[in-house]
């Protein structure tokens, strides 16, 4: 399975280094020296990482065959893609790769269908599941332990215990306000 692990940014310096927008939780594994990555657009790659370092909080990479600023600038906005074994799991307990969570059915603890995870949004404070409901509308569910009680990859479902108002229809919320 192929996953985007980074996007190349602007050139840094004159020796072919580029800044990288990391899109993986495991940059040391996916973006280390010697890693061979396919690219989008495909005509740019494959690229082999020669060196990597962190400078002022940004990851800088240099690729084999790219030794000057103009070569580095030509790589700007290229997506770096790693080949991942679909059965591979992250090392930490209760950690998942995005591709493992996409398309999981979301149900409440009592078995009520909520929808299907169509996207994971990575925010600074927490991750969000973007869930498409059966009617086509979307609901955002914080991926936090208090709400997402279980991820069952074998059964392909996520069990949630949402607080009041998180998944309730707006019409239900409005009618409960009118009754108060």
C-alpha positions as CSV (number, residue, x, y, z in Angstrom):
1,X,0.0,0.0,0.0
2,X,1.3,3.4,-0.9
3,X,1.0,6.3,1.6
4,X,2.0,10.0,1.3
5,X,4.6,10.6,4.0
6,X,5.8,14.1,3.1
7,X,5.5,17.0,0.8
8,X,8.7,18.8,-0.4
9,X,8.7,22.5,0.3
10,X,11.2,25.2,-0.7
11,X,14.9,24.9,-1.2
12,X,17.2,25.6,1.8
13,X,20.6,26.9,1.1
14,X,22.7,26.3,-2.0
15,X,23.6,22.6,-1.6
16,X,20.4,20.9,-2.6
17,X,18.6,20.6,0.7
18,X,14.8,21.1,0.8
19,X,12.3,21.7,3.6
20,X,9.8,18.9,4.1
21,X,6.2,19.0,5.4
22,X,6.1,15.7,7.3
23,X,2.8,13.7,6.9
24,X,3.7,10.6,8.9
25,X,3.9,9.9,12.6
26,X,7.2,8.0,12.0
27,X,9.5,10.3,10.1
28,X,12.6,8.6,11.5
29,X,11.4,5.3,9.9
30,X,9.9,6.6,6.6
31,X,12.3,9.5,5.9
32,X,15.7,8.3,7.0
33,X,18.9,8.2,4.9
34,X,18.7,5.5,2.3
35,X,14.9,5.5,2.0
36,X,13.7,5.2,-1.6
37,X,10.4,7.0,-2.2
38,X,8.2,7.2,-5.2
39,X,6.8,10.6,-6.0
40,X,3.8,12.4,-7.3
41,X,4.4,13.5,-10.0
42,X,6.0,10.2,-10.9
43,X,8.3,11.8,-13.4
44,X,10.3,13.3,-10.6
45,X,11.2,10.1,-8.8
46,X,12.0,7.8,-7.4
47,X,14.0,9.7,-4.9
48,X,16.6,8.3,-2.5
49,X,17.2,10.2,0.7
50,X,20.9,11.0,1.1
51,X,20.8,13.0,4.4
52,X,18.3,14.5,6.8
53,X,18.5,16.9,9.7
54,X,16.3,19.2,11.7
55,X,17.0,22.9,11.5
56,X,15.0,25.5,13.4
57,X,12.2,22.9,14.0
58,X,12.0,21.9,10.2
59,X,13.1,18.7,8.7
60,X,15.6,19.2,5.9
61,X,16.4,16.5,3.4
62,X,18.9,16.1,0.6
63,X,18.3,13.6,-2.2
64,X,20.9,11.6,-4.2
65,X,21.6,13.4,-7.4
66,X,20.3,16.8,-6.2
67,X,23.3,18.9,-5.3
68,X,22.3,22.6,-5.9
69,X,19.5,25.0,-5.2
70,X,18.0,24.9,-8.7
71,X,17.7,21.1,-8.5
72,X,16.1,21.4,-5.0
73,X,13.7,24.1,-6.3
74,X,12.6,21.8,-9.1
75,X,11.3,19.3,-6.5
76,X,9.0,21.8,-4.7
77,X,5.5,20.6,-4.0
78,X,6.4,17.0,-4.9
79,X,4.7,14.4,-2.7
80,X,6.9,11.6,-1.3
81,X,5.2,8.2,-1.2
82,X,6.3,5.2,0.9
83,X,5.4,1.6,0.3
84,X,3.7,0.3,3.5
85,X,2.7,-3.2,4.4
86,X,-1.1,-2.9,5.0
87,X,-0.9,-5.3,7.9
88,X,1.8,-3.3,9.6
89,X,0.8,-1.7,13.0
90,X,2.3,1.2,14.8
91,X,4.5,0.2,17.8
92,X,2.3,1.9,20.5
93,X,-0.8,0.3,21.9
94,X,-4.0,1.9,20.8
95,X,-2.2,3.7,17.9
96,X,-3.4,3.3,14.3
97,X,-2.4,4.4,10.8
98,X,-5.0,6.5,9.0
99,X,-5.5,3.9,6.3
100,X,-6.6,1.4,9.0
101,X,-9.3,3.8,10.3
102,X,-10.7,5.0,7.0
103,X,-14.0,3.3,6.1
104,X,-14.6,1.9,9.6
105,X,-18.3,1.8,10.6
106,X,-19.0,4.1,13.5
107,X,-21.6,2.9,16.0
108,X,-22.6,3.9,19.5
109,X,-22.1,1.5,22.5
110,X,-25.7,0.3,22.1
111,X,-25.1,-0.5,18.4
112,X,-26.8,2.5,16.8
113,X,-25.3,3.3,13.4
114,X,-23.7,6.7,13.2
115,X,-21.9,6.4,9.8
116,X,-18.6,5.6,8.2
117,X,-15.2,7.3,8.7
118,X,-14.3,9.1,5.4
119,X,-11.4,11.2,6.6
120,X,-9.1,11.8,9.6
121,X,-8.3,15.5,10.3
122,X,-5.1,16.0,12.3
123,X,-5.4,19.1,14.4
124,X,-2.8,20.5,16.9
125,X,-4.8,19.5,19.9
126,X,-6.5,16.2,18.8
127,X,-7.4,14.2,15.7
128,X,-11.0,14.2,14.4
129,X,-12.9,11.5,12.6
130,X,-14.9,13.0,9.7
131,X,-17.9,10.6,9.6
132,X,-20.4,10.4,6.7
133,X,-23.9,9.6,8.0
134,X,-26.3,7.4,6.1
135,X,-28.2,10.5,4.9
136,X,-25.0,11.9,3.4
137,X,-24.4,14.6,6.0
138,X,-21.1,14.7,8.0
139,X,-20.3,14.8,11.7
140,X,-16.9,15.4,13.3
141,X,-16.0,13.1,16.2
142,X,-13.0,13.9,18.3
143,X,-10.6,10.9,18.4
144,X,-10.2,10.9,22.2
145,X,-10.4,8.1,24.7
146,X,-13.5,9.5,26.4
147,X,-15.5,9.3,23.2
148,X,-14.0,6.6,21.0
149,X,-14.2,3.6,23.3
150,X,-13.0,0.9,21.0
151,X,-11.4,0.4,17.6
152,X,-12.1,-3.1,16.3
153,X,-10.1,-3.7,13.1
154,X,-11.3,-7.2,12.7
155,X,-15.0,-6.2,12.8
156,X,-14.1,-2.9,10.9
157,X,-15.9,-0.7,13.4
158,X,-15.3,2.1,15.9
159,X,-17.5,2.2,19.0
160,X,-18.2,5.6,20.5
161,X,-20.0,7.0,23.5
162,X,-20.8,10.6,22.4
163,X,-21.7,13.4,24.8
164,X,-25.1,14.9,24.3
165,X,-25.3,17.1,21.2
166,X,-22.3,15.6,19.4
167,X,-24.2,13.4,16.9
168,X,-27.8,14.5,17.6
169,X,-29.6,16.0,14.6
170,X,-30.0,19.7,14.7
171,X,-33.8,19.3,14.4
172,X,-33.7,17.2,17.6
173,X,-31.6,19.8,19.4
174,X,-33.9,22.7,18.3
175,X,-37.1,20.8,19.3
176,X,-35.6,20.1,22.8
177,X,-34.8,23.8,23.2
178,X,-38.4,24.7,22.2
179,X,-39.8,22.3,24.8
180,X,-37.7,23.9,27.6
